[in-house]
Amino acid sequence: MVTDAVIQSLQTEDKILVDFFEKIPKKNKKTEKKFIESSVRLAYVLFFSGEQEAAKQIVARISKIPFANSYDYWVWIEAALVLKGVIAEKEGDVSSYESSLDTVSQALKSGSEVQVSVKANVHKRFLEGQTLDISFYEENNPVDAFEMRIEYVMSLLKMYIFGGSDSWTLKRIKGELEKVGGEIRAAIVGKGIYSFPPFL
């Protein structure tokens, strides 16, 4: 029911968001999971194109969906929580920042002792940058390269909100975000926001 209400609110409550969601193809909204994925992708695209308030409204709603041990869903809800936390930090909203970080952290601590241990090891490798993918520099298709960059900055922002690691310090993460974020903005300026997912 929470997910249904969130999906409904994104498509009806805010005129700016309604306009964006109307332009997303039906194939990218046909299931709850696909809708959530498209919503979060849109939020990141808007954030890096300077539409921070619109991005904030999207992640504020998606973040209301609770963790239900479904990682197909959670990867996108987590990404929304991360962006919500990043925006909250930029705005000096300590309560919202801490709430976002706490919700993401709680999911890492759920499950059996073995599951928690496995998740901790995976998370450690993640913070060390072992799962980062920069193959977008070799991708010739501009749409695919754009999508890959969005997923890359999703990972970077998650690393950032957790404080990074010895190999990926906050300074290094910020530098990479500035660089790749600039590439995302350049693509949007060059071709227009509707030339990229989730609008394709």
Secondary structure in CASP SS format (residue, H / E / C, confidence):
PFRMAT SS
TARGET T0000
AUTHOR 0000-0000-0000
METHOD secondary structure of the structure
MODEL  1
M C 1.00
V H 1.00
T H 1.00
D H 1.00
A H 1.00
V H 1.00
I H 1.00
Q H 1.00
S H 1.00
L H 1.00
Q H 1.00
T H 1.00
E C 1.00
D C 1.00
K H 1.00
I H 1.00
L H 1.00
V H 1.00
D H 1.00
F H 1.00
F H 1.00
E H 1.00
K C 1.00
I C 1.00
P C 1.00
K H 1.00
K H 1.00
N H 1.00
K C 1.00
K C 1.00
T C 1.00
E H 1.00
K H 1.00
K H 1.00
F H 1.00
I H 1.00
E H 1.00
S H 1.00
S H 1.00
V H 1.00
R H 1.00
L H 1.00
A H 1.00
Y H 1.00
V H 1.00
L H 1.00
F H 1.00
F H 1.00
S C 1.00
G C 1.00
E C 1.00
Q H 1.00
E H 1.00
A H 1.00
A H 1.00
K H 1.00
Q H 1.00
I H 1.00
V H 1.00
A H 1.00
R H 1.00
I H 1.00
S C 1.00
K C 1.00
I C 1.00
P C 1.00
F C 1.00
A C 1.00
N C 1.00
S C 1.00
Y H 1.00
D H 1.00
Y H 1.00
W H 1.00
V H 1.00
W H 1.00
I H 1.00
E H 1.00
A H 1.00
A H 1.00
L H 1.00
V H 1.00
L H 1.00
K H 1.00
G H 1.00
V H 1.00
I H 1.00
A H 1.00
E H 1.00
K H 1.00
E H 1.00
G C 1.00
D C 1.00
V H 1.00
S H 1.00
S H 1.00
Y H 1.00
E H 1.00
S H 1.00
S H 1.00
L H 1.00
D H 1.00
T H 1.00
V H 1.00
S H 1.00
Q H 1.00
A H 1.00
L H 1.00
K C 1.00
S C 1.00
G C 1.00
S C 1.00
E H 1.00
V H 1.00
Q H 1.00
V H 1.00
S H 1.00
V H 1.00
K H 1.00
A H 1.00
N H 1.00
V H 1.00
H H 1.00
K H 1.00
R H 1.00
F H 1.00
L H 1.00
E C 1.00
G C 1.00
Q C 1.00
T C 1.00
L C 1.00
D C 1.00
I C 1.00
S H 1.00
F H 1.00
Y H 1.00
E H 1.00
E C 1.00
N C 1.00
N C 1.00
P H 1.00
V H 1.00
D H 1.00
A H 1.00
F H 1.00
E H 1.00
M H 1.00
R H 1.00
I H 1.00
E H 1.00
Y H 1.00
V H 1.00
M H 1.00
S H 1.00
L H 1.00
L H 1.00
K H 1.00
M H 1.00
Y H 1.00
I H 1.00
F C 1.00
G C 1.00
G C 1.00
S C 1.00
D C 1.00
S C 1.00
W C 1.00
T C 1.00
L H 1.00
K H 1.00
R H 1.00
I H 1.00
K H 1.00
G H 1.00
E H 1.00
L H 1.00
E H 1.00
K H 1.00
V H 1.00
G H 1.00
G H 1.00
E H 1.00
I H 1.00
R H 1.00
A H 1.00
A H 1.00
I H 1.00
V H 1.00
G H 1.00
K H 1.00
G C 1.00
I H 1.00
Y H 1.00
S H 1.00
F C 1.00
P C 1.00
P C 1.00
F C 1.00
L C 1.00
END
